[in-house]
Amino acid sequence: MAESVAICENILQNASECITLSENGGLSMALSTISARIETKDKERFDKFCENVGLSTSSALNLFVKAVLRENRIPFEISLPDPFYSESNMKFLEESAAAYKAGKVVVKTMDELEAMADE
């Protein structure tokens, strides 16, 4: 088994640049370390997932980085929840439905409705 020697130089507090030299003199790509804060339970679950699919955590994160660079985008959708289903709007809709059922129909202009939406 060929052994390799890693020569590392710190370039930032939480990152280092490494050049790996193998016995036959071959050079591999420079490597850097990324440090990220993650909730302990999330990290434990992610580590377990990676183990179950046969990947190291580092390999899984490298796959993510390569996908971002290849596709020039985050490889999954990042979105905010639909505001229609927000807690405040659902409460408003329930109150409106209850008022309608109780015969308390209120007529509002479009401007009044838009002003209410801005609140």
C-alpha positions as CSV (number, residue, x, y, z in Angstrom):
1,M,0.0,0.0,0.0
2,A,1.5,3.3,-1.1
3,E,1.8,5.8,1.7
4,S,1.5,9.5,1.1
5,V,2.7,12.5,2.9
6,A,0.5,15.6,3.3
7,I,2.2,18.9,3.6
8,C,-0.2,21.5,5.0
9,E,0.0,25.2,5.4
10,N,-2.6,27.1,7.4
11,I,-4.2,29.9,5.3
12,L,-7.0,30.8,7.6
13,Q,-8.0,30.0,11.2
14,N,-10.4,27.3,10.1
15,A,-9.0,26.3,6.7
16,S,-5.8,24.8,5.5
17,E,-4.4,24.1,2.0
18,C,-2.8,20.7,1.5
19,I,-0.7,19.2,-1.3
20,T,-0.4,15.5,-1.2
21,L,2.7,13.8,-2.5
22,S,2.6,10.0,-3.1
23,E,5.6,7.6,-3.1
24,N,5.8,7.7,-6.9
25,G,6.0,11.5,-6.9
26,G,2.5,12.1,-8.2
27,L,0.7,15.3,-7.1
28,S,-3.0,15.4,-6.2
29,M,-5.2,18.5,-6.1
30,A,-4.9,21.0,-3.3
31,L,-7.4,20.4,-0.5
32,S,-9.0,22.9,1.9
33,T,-10.9,22.4,5.1
34,I,-14.3,24.0,5.7
35,S,-15.6,24.4,9.2
36,A,-19.3,24.9,9.6
37,R,-21.6,25.2,12.6
38,I,-24.5,22.7,12.6
39,E,-26.9,21.6,15.2
40,T,-25.6,18.5,17.0
41,K,-28.7,16.3,16.3
42,D,-28.6,17.3,12.6
43,K,-25.0,16.4,12.3
44,E,-25.6,13.0,14.0
45,R,-28.5,12.3,11.7
46,F,-26.5,13.3,8.6
47,D,-23.5,11.2,9.7
48,K,-25.8,8.2,10.2
49,F,-27.4,8.8,6.8
50,C,-24.0,9.0,5.1
51,E,-22.9,5.8,6.9
52,N,-26.1,4.0,5.7
53,V,-25.4,4.9,2.1
54,G,-21.7,4.1,2.3
55,L,-20.3,7.6,2.2
56,S,-18.2,9.5,4.6
57,T,-19.6,12.9,5.7
58,S,-16.7,14.5,3.8
59,S,-17.5,12.6,0.6
60,A,-21.2,13.6,0.8
61,L,-20.3,17.3,1.3
62,N,-17.9,17.1,-1.6
63,L,-20.7,15.6,-3.8
64,F,-22.8,18.6,-2.9
65,V,-20.0,21.1,-3.7
66,K,-19.3,19.4,-7.1
67,A,-23.0,19.5,-7.9
68,V,-23.2,23.2,-7.1
69,L,-20.2,24.0,-9.3
70,R,-21.3,21.7,-12.1
71,E,-24.9,23.1,-12.2
72,N,-24.0,26.6,-11.1
73,R,-26.9,26.5,-8.7
74,I,-28.0,24.9,-5.4
75,P,-29.1,21.4,-6.6
76,F,-32.4,21.6,-4.8
77,E,-35.2,24.1,-4.4
78,I,-34.9,26.6,-1.6
79,S,-38.2,28.4,-1.1
80,L,-40.3,30.1,1.5
81,P,-43.6,28.6,2.6
82,D,-46.7,29.8,0.7
83,P,-47.9,32.9,2.6
84,F,-51.5,31.9,2.0
85,Y,-51.0,29.1,4.5
86,S,-49.3,31.2,7.1
87,E,-50.7,30.9,10.6
88,S,-51.9,34.5,10.6
89,N,-53.7,34.2,7.2
90,M,-55.3,30.8,8.2
91,K,-56.6,32.5,11.4
92,F,-58.0,35.4,9.3
93,L,-59.7,33.0,6.9
94,E,-61.2,31.0,9.8
95,E,-62.6,34.1,11.4
96,S,-63.9,35.3,8.0
97,A,-65.7,32.0,7.4
98,A,-67.2,32.0,10.9
99,A,-68.4,35.6,10.4
100,Y,-70.0,34.6,7.0
101,K,-71.7,31.6,8.6
102,A,-73.0,33.8,11.4
103,G,-74.5,36.2,8.8
104,K,-72.1,38.9,9.5
105,V,-71.1,39.6,5.9
106,V,-68.9,42.7,5.5
107,V,-68.4,44.3,2.1
108,K,-64.9,45.7,1.4
109,T,-63.4,47.4,-1.6
110,M,-60.3,46.0,-3.2
111,D,-58.2,48.9,-1.7
112,E,-59.5,48.0,1.8
113,L,-58.6,44.3,1.3
114,E,-55.1,45.2,0.0
115,A,-54.6,47.5,3.0
116,M,-55.6,44.6,5.3
117,A,-53.1,42.3,3.5
118,D,-50.3,44.8,4.2
119,E,-50.9,44.8,7.9
